[in-house]
């Protein structure tokens, strides 16, 4: 997606690889399955469904904190002008 970011926004962030390496597996392998289980269990066993959804919520909060910390790292946004292309 970096070529499209360069084309449309004339900038890329070099920290996006690290952020995506953390966020995509966390959401895809942990948070999303917990949400699906929570939705299914809330119909059958409401307490277990609520627990699954609360765990998913807490994990999303922690992931958000990590992503905010990563976004605040300075000097990782690379601006590209026409002379660099």
Secondary structure as UniProt FT lines:
FT   HELIX           2..9
FT   STRAND          11..13
FT   TURN            14..15
FT   HELIX           16..25
FT   HELIX           26..31
FT   HELIX           32..44
FT   HELIX           46..71
FT   TURN            74..75
FT   STRAND          77..79
FT   TURN            82..84
//
